[in-house]
Amino acid sequence: MSATSTSAKAVRSAWSLIDRVDLVVIPFLRRVAVPLLRISLGIVFVWFGLLKVFEVSPVAEFVARTVYWVDPKVFVPALGVFEVTLGVLLLLGRMMRLTLLLFLAQMVGTFLTFIVLPNVTFQHGNPLLLTVEGEFVVKNLVLIAAALVVGTTVRRKPGASRR
């Protein structure tokens, strides 16, 4: 047997193993990935919200400066309560249409910082050069995408096929 045919056989064998693993892993992921995504979002929102409620959030000042027209002693904890509520609803998987609508509204609201505080979110006014605060806000695009994925499940019936 030549080295080339031995190598080709090894490659085919490796792909065969990958296919067998896929047959087990992919159905498992189809069952758990979206609920895990929903629960992860819920944990993040409860955690970040509680930090605001207990006035220990590292972004409290940033939030207060963004929504400068509202008293921060009221707004930041109220935002925290709102986030905790969204997080709990996500964890419970309840009222998902309303929860996701409010979630998306809150997330879109975070982009207000680019308008109100461009000197804080962009380096030297360059929208391609984000600051730490700018990166903190841009990562919300991932949370928004996650919420959209979770939103694809709102019409599923319990026990329905999840093809």
ZASE-426660 format. One record per residue: residue in three letters; x, y, z of N, C-alpha, C in turn. Coordinates in steps of 0.05 Angstrom, whole numbers, plus 32768, in hexadecimal, padded with zeros to 4 digits. Layout:
REM ZASE-426660
ALAXYZXYZXYZ
...
END
This chain:
REM ZASE-426660
MET80117FE98000800080008000801280198000
SER800C802C7FEF801C80447FEC801680588003
ALA8029806A80078025807E801B800D80908015
THR800880957FFB7FF280A67FF27FD780987FF9
SER7FD5807E7FF47FBB80717FFA7FB8806E8018
THR7FCE806A80277FCC806880447FC28083804F
SER7FCD809980447FC580B3804D7FA880B98046
ALA7FA080B1802E7F8480B580267F7180A58038
LYS7F79808D803F7F69807C80507F678088806C
ALA7F7D809380767F7C80A080907F6A80B88090
VAL7F6A80C8807A7F5980DF80787F3B80D68078
ARG7F3580C280687F1A80B780677F1180AD8082
SER7F23809F80907F1C809580AA7F1780AB80BE
ALA7F2780C180BC7F2380D780CE7F0880E580C8
TRP7F0180E880AF7EE780F480A87ED080E280B0
SER7ED480C880AE7EBF80B680B77EBA80B980D5
LEU7ED080BB80E47ECD80BF81017EBF80DA8107
ILE7EC780EF80F97EBA810980FC7E9C810780F6
ASP7E9580F980E17E7880F580DA7E6980E780F0
ARG7E7580D280FC7E6880C381127E6580D5812A
VAL7E7980E581307E7780F781477E61810B8141
ASP7E60811681297E4B812A81217E2F811E8125
LEU7E2C8105811F7E1180F881217E0780F8813E
VAL7E1A80F981517E1380FA816D7E1181168177
VAL7E25812681717E288141817C7E1381548172
ILE7E0F815481587DFD8168814C7DE081668156
PRO7DD5814E81587DBA814D81637DB981568180
PHE7DCE8150818F7DD0815A81AB7DD0817981AC
LEU7DE18184819B7DE381A281997DC881AE8191
ARG7DBA81A1817F7DA081AC81767D8C81AD818E
ARG7D8F819A81A07D7D819981B77D8581AE81CD
VAL7D9F81B281D17DA781C281E87DB181DE81E2
ALA7DB981E381C97DC781FC81C37DB5821581C8
VAL7D9D821581BD7D8D822D81C07D83823181DD
PRO7D7A821C81EB7D74822082077D8C822A8217
LEU7DA4821F82117DBC8228821F7DC282458219
LEU7DBD824D82007DC1826981F87DAE827B8208
ARG7D958273820A7D80828282197D8882848236
ILE7D91826F82427D98826F825E7DB182808262
SER7DC4827E82507DDC828F82527DD582AC8251
LEU7DC482B4823F7DBB82D0823E7DAD82D88258
GLY7D9D82C682627D9082CC827C7DA382D08292
ILE7DB782BF82947DCC82C282A97DDA82DD82A7
VAL7DE282E4828E7DF182FD828A7DDF83148292
PHE7DC68314828B7DB4832A82917DAF832C82AF
VAL7DAA831682BC7DA6831682D97DBF832182E7
TRP7DD6831782DF7DEF831F82EC7DF5833C82E8
PHE7DF4834682CF7DFA836282C97DE5837482D7
GLY7DCC836B82D67DB7837B82E37DBA837D8301
LEU7DC28367830E7DC68368832B7DDD837B8332
LEU7DF2837B83227E08838E83277DFE83AA8327
LYS7DEB83B183157DE083CC83147DCE83D1832D
VAL7DBE83BD83337DAB83C0834A7DBB83C58364
PHE7DD183B683687DE183B983807DF683CE837E
GLU7DF583DE83697E0783F583647E2483ED8365
VAL7E2B83D783597E4783CE83577E4F83C9833A
SER7E3F83D283277E4583CD830B7E5B83DF8301
PRO7E6F83D382F37E8583E482E97E7C83F682D2
VAL7E6483F282C77E5A840382B17E45841782BA
ALA7E40841982D47E2B842B82DE7E30844882D5
GLU7E49845182D87E4F846D82D07E4C847082B2
PHE7E54845C82A37E52845D82867E34845F827E
VAL7E24844F828B7E07844F82867DFC846B828D
ALA7E04847582A47DFA848F82AE7E0284A5829B
ARG7E1A84A482907E2384B9827E7E1584B78263
THR7E0C849F825B7DFE849B82427DE284A68244
VAL7DD584A082597DB984A9825D7DBA84C08272
TYR7DC884D5826C7DCE84EB827E7DB684FA8286
TRP7DA084F982777D888509827D7D7684FC8292
VAL7D7E84E4829C7D6F84D682B17D8184D382C9
ASP7D7684D782E17D8584D482FA7D9284B882FC
PRO7DAC84B682FD7DB9849C82FD7DB3848B8316
LYS7DAC8499832C7DA6848A83447D8B847B8341
VAL7D7B8484832E7D62847683277D668464830F
PHE7D72846F82FA7D74846182E17D84844782E2
VAL7D9C844882ED7DAE843182ED7DA1841982FC
PRO7D98841D83157D8A840783237D7183FE8314
ALA7D62841083097D4A840982FA7D5183F882E1
LEU7D66840082D47D7083F082BD7D7883D482C7
GLY7D8583D382DE7D8C83B982EA7D7483A882EF
VAL7D5F83B382FB7D4783A483007D3B839A82E6
PHE7D3B83AB82D17D3183A382B77D41838C82AC
GLU7D5C838D82AE7D6D837882A47D69835E82B4
VAL7D67836082CE7D62834882DE7D47833B82D6
THR7D33834B82D27D19834182C97D1B833282AE
LEU7D29833F829B7D2D833282817D3D83188285
GLY7D51831982967D618301829A7D5182EA82A6
VAL7D4182F082BA7D3082DC82C67D1C82D082B2
LEU7D1082E182A27CFE82D8828D7D0C82C68279
LEU7D2482CD82727D3482BC82607D3A82A2826D
LEU7D4282A282867D48828982947D3082778295
LEU7D188283829A7D008273829B7CF4826C8280
GLY7CFD827B826C7CF2827682517CD5827F824E
ARG7CCE8293825D7CB2829D825E7CAF82B7824D
MET7C9782BA82427C9082D382347CA782DB8220
MET7CB082C882117CC882CC82017CC582E281EC
ARG7CAE82E581E07CAC82FA81CC7CB0831581D9
LEU7CA2831A81EF7CA5833481FD7CC183378208
THR7CCB832282147CE6832282207CFB832A820B
LEU7CF9831C81F47D0D832181DF7D0A833D81D3
LEU7CF1834781D17CED836281C77CF9837681DA
LEU7CF4837381F37D00838582077D1F83828208
PHE7D28836A82067D45836482057D52837381EE
LEU7D46837081D67D51837E81BF7D50839C81C1
ALA7D3B83A681CD7D3983C481D17D4F83CD81E4
GLN7D5383BE81F97D6883C6820C7D8483C481FF
MET7D8883AF81EF7DA283AC81E27DA783C281CD
VAL7D9383C881BD7D9583DE81AA7D9B83F881B8
GLY7D8E83FC81D07D93841481DF7DB0841781E8
THR7DBE840181EB7DDA840481F27DEB841181DD
PHE7DE2841081C47DF1841D81AE7DEE843B81AE
LEU7DDC844581C07DD9846281C37DF4846F81CC
THR7E04845F81D97E1E846A81E27E2F847481CB
PHE7E2D846881B37E3D8470819C7E34848C8193
ILE7E1B849481997E1184AE81917E1684C281A8
VAL7E1184BA81C07E1384CD81D77E3084D081E0
LEU7E3F84BB81DF7E5A84BB81EA7E6F84B181D6
PRO7E7084BD81BE7E8384B281AA7EA084B681B3
ASN7EA584CA81C37EC184CE81CD7EC984B981E1
VAL7EB584AA81ED7EBB849582007EBC847A81F2
THR7EAD847781DC7EAB845D81CF7EBE845981B7
PHE7EC8846F81AC7EDA846E81957EF5847B819C
GLN7F0B847081947F25847C81987F2984928183
HIS7F2F84A9818C7F3584C0817B7F1F84C68166
GLY7F0684BF816E7EEF84C4815C7EED84B18145
ASN7EFE849D81447EFE848A812D7EEC84738133
PRO7ED6846F81247EC3845A812A7ECE843E8126
LEU7EE5843C81197EF2842181167F04841A812E
LEU7F09842E813E7F1B842981567F0A842C816F
LEU7F028415817A7EF1841681927F01841881AB
THR7EF6842481BF7F01842481DA7EF7840B81E8
VAL7EFF840782017EF483F082107ED683F28212
GLU7ECC840B82177EAF840F82197EA2840981FE
GLY7EAE841181E97EA3840B81CE7EA283EE81C9
GLU7EB783DF81D07EB683C281CD7EA183B581DE
PHE7E9D83C081F67E8983B682087E6D83B781FB
VAL7E6883CD81ED7E4E83D181E07E4C83C081C6
VAL7E6183BF81B67E6083B1819D7E5C839381A2
LYS7E66838881B87E61836C81BE7E43836581C1
ASN7E33837A81C57E17837681C77E0B836C81AD
LEU7E19837081967E108364817D7E0D83458180
VAL7E208339818F7E1F831C81937E07831581A4
LEU7E01832581B97DEA832081CA7DD0832381BA
ILE7DCF833781A87DB8833B81977DB483238185
ALA7DCA831981787DC8830281677DBF82E98177
ALA7DC882E6818F7DC082D081A07DA282D281A6
ALA7D9882EA81AC7D7C82EE81B17D6B82E78198
LEU7D7582EE81817D6782E781687D6582C98164
VAL7D7B82BB816B7D7A829E81697D668292817D
VAL7D66829C81957D52829381A97D36829A819F
GLY7D3382B081917D1982B881877D0E82A48172
THR7D1F829581657D16828181527D06826B815E
THR7D06826981797CF9825381877CDD825A8191
VAL7CD48273818E7CBC827B819C7CA3826C8192
ARG7CA48261817A7C8C825381707C8E82358174
ARG7CA3822B817F7CA5820F81847C928206819A
LYS7C8681EF81957C7581E381A97C8581D081B9
PRO7C7F81CD81D37C8E81BA81E37C8D819E81D7
GLY7CA4819281D57CA6817781CA7CA7817781AB
ALA7CA5818E819E7CA5818F81817CC181878176
SER7CC1817D815E7CDA817681527CEB818F814E
ARG7D05818C81537D1881A381517D2B819D813A
ARG7D21819881237D338193810C7D4481AA8105
END
